[in-house]
């Protein structure tokens, strides 16, 4: 995951910030106010709507639900890190298959049917479930790891140097 600053695919300005104290609540509050107000030529303010996830279930809720599901079926012997990784890669392949041969897909997938969107939701859910379970088995606190990684990405990709560029951090000059 890379922290970004600049304009999104709709041309709206945005900036993702990492909280100083590392709390998820502060990050969510900061992220919720990240989109700047645009002012069209008529002077009226337009606040673009950003897609947001629902607040529940949390990452911990998902971890707990999957752990209970696995325990109820006595599947822990099959759910070791290597197996979970390979299963997740297979699910990523199923997501890729939904996009295969379609050409570029616009944000929001306006050309997709409701059935296609639901299938995508199922496959993305499978990827997330395996990712969360893999993190659990590897003892990685994923929300905290994300906060640390976002802070590192801000250092590797300072907005003042990479604004509007898709180059890797090794490609730009100081």
C-alpha positions in Angstrom: 0.0 0.0 0.0 1.3 3.4 -0.9 0.4 6.7 0.6 -0.5 9.1 -2.2 -1.0 12.7 -2.7 -2.2 14.5 -5.8 -5.2 13.9 -7.9 -7.2 10.8 -8.1 -8.7 9.2 -11.3 -11.5 11.8 -11.2 -9.1 14.7 -10.9 -10.0 15.4 -7.3 -7.2 16.5 -4.9 -6.5 14.3 -2.0 -3.8 13.6 0.6 -3.5 10.5 2.8 -1.9 11.2 6.1 -0.6 8.9 8.8 -1.5 9.9 12.4 1.3 10.9 14.7 0.1 8.7 17.5 -0.6 5.6 15.3 -4.3 5.3 16.3 -6.7 3.8 13.7 -9.4 6.3 14.9 -7.2 9.3 14.2 -6.3 7.9 10.8 -10.0 7.3 10.0 -10.8 10.8 11.1 -8.0 12.3 9.0 -8.8 10.2 6.0 -12.5 11.1 6.1 -11.6 14.8 5.7 -8.9 14.3 3.1 -10.8 15.4 0.0 -10.6 19.1 -0.6 -13.6 21.1 -1.6 -13.8 22.0 -5.3 -15.2 25.3 -6.4 -16.7 25.4 -10.0 -16.7 28.6 -12.0 -20.2 29.5 -10.6 -18.6 29.8 -7.1 -20.7 27.1 -5.6 -18.9 24.5 -3.4 -19.1 20.9 -4.5 -18.1 18.2 -2.0 -17.3 15.0 -4.0 -18.5 11.8 -2.4 -15.7 9.3 -1.7 -16.4 5.6 -1.4 -16.0 4.4 2.2 -16.2 1.1 3.8 -18.8 0.4 6.4 -17.6 0.6 10.0 -18.4 -3.0 10.8 -17.1 -5.7 10.8 -13.7 -4.6 12.0 -10.5 -6.4 11.0 -10.6 -8.0 14.4 -14.2 -9.1 13.9 -13.2 -10.7 10.6 -10.3 -12.5 12.2 -12.5 -13.8 15.0 -15.3 -14.9 12.6 -12.8 -16.8 10.5 -11.1 -18.4 13.5 -14.4 -19.6 14.8 -15.3 -20.9 11.3 -12.0 -22.8 11.1 -12.2 -24.1 14.7 -15.8 -25.4 14.2 -14.6 -27.5 11.2 -11.3 -28.6 12.8 -9.4 -27.1 9.8 -6.5 -25.5 11.7 -4.2 -28.4 10.7 -4.8 -27.3 7.1 -4.5 -23.6 7.7 -0.8 -23.1 8.2 0.9 -20.1 6.7 2.1 -21.7 3.5 -1.3 -23.2 2.8 -3.1 -19.9 3.5 -0.7 -18.0 1.2 -1.3 -20.4 -1.7 -5.0 -20.3 -1.1 -4.9 -16.5 -1.1 -2.9 -16.5 -4.3 -5.5 -18.7 -5.9 -8.3 -16.3 -4.9 -6.3 -13.4 -6.3 -6.2 -15.3 -9.5 -10.0 -15.6 -9.4 -10.2 -11.8 -9.0 -7.9 -11.4 -11.9 -10.0 -13.7 -14.0 -13.0 -11.5 -13.5 -11.1 -8.6 -15.1 -9.4 -10.7 -17.8 -10.2 -9.7 -21.4 -12.3 -6.7 -20.4 -9.9 -3.9 -21.1 -9.6 -1.0 -18.7 -12.3 -0.9 -16.0 -13.5 2.5 -14.9 -13.7 3.4 -11.2 -17.0 2.1 -9.8 -17.2 -0.5 -12.6 -20.2 1.2 -14.3 -20.2 -1.4 -17.2 -20.5 -4.4 -14.9 -23.8 -6.1 -14.1 -25.0 -6.6 -10.5 -24.2 -10.3 -10.8 -20.6 -9.5 -11.9 -20.2 -7.0 -9.0 -21.5 -9.6 -6.5 -19.0 -12.2 -7.9 -16.2 -9.7 -7.4 -17.3 -9.0 -3.9 -17.2 -12.8 -3.1 -13.7 -13.2 -4.5 -12.3 -10.0 -2.9 -13.8 -11.3 0.4 -12.0 -14.6 0.0 -8.7 -12.7 -0.5 -9.3 -10.6 2.6 -10.3 -13.6 4.7 -7.2 -15.5 3.7 -5.0 -12.4 4.2 -6.4 -11.8 7.7 -6.0 -15.5 8.7 -2.5 -15.5 7.3 -1.6 -12.4 9.3 -3.1 -14.1 12.4 -1.0 -17.3 11.9 2.1 -15.2 11.3 1.3 -13.0 14.4 1.2 -9.8 12.3 -1.1 -7.1 13.8 -2.3 -6.0 10.4 -3.9 -2.6 11.3 -0.7 -1.6 13.1 1.5 -2.9 10.3 -0.5 -0.8 7.8 0.1 2.3 9.9 3.8 1.7 10.0 3.9 0.9 6.3 2.0 4.1 5.4 4.6 6.1 7.4 7.4 4.4 5.5 5.7 5.1 2.2 5.4 8.7 3.0 9.1 8.9 3.5 9.8 6.9 0.3 7.4 8.9 -1.8 7.4 12.5 -0.5 4.5 14.4 -2.3 6.9 17.2 -3.2 9.0 14.9 -5.3 6.5 12.4 -6.7 3.4 14.5 -7.3 1.7 13.3 -10.4 4.4 10.7 -11.2 4.0 6.9 -11.2 7.7 6.3 -11.0 9.1 3.9 -8.3 11.0 5.6 -5.5 14.3 4.3 -6.9 13.7 6.3 -10.2 13.4 9.8 -8.9 16.3 12.1 -8.0 16.7 14.2 -4.8 
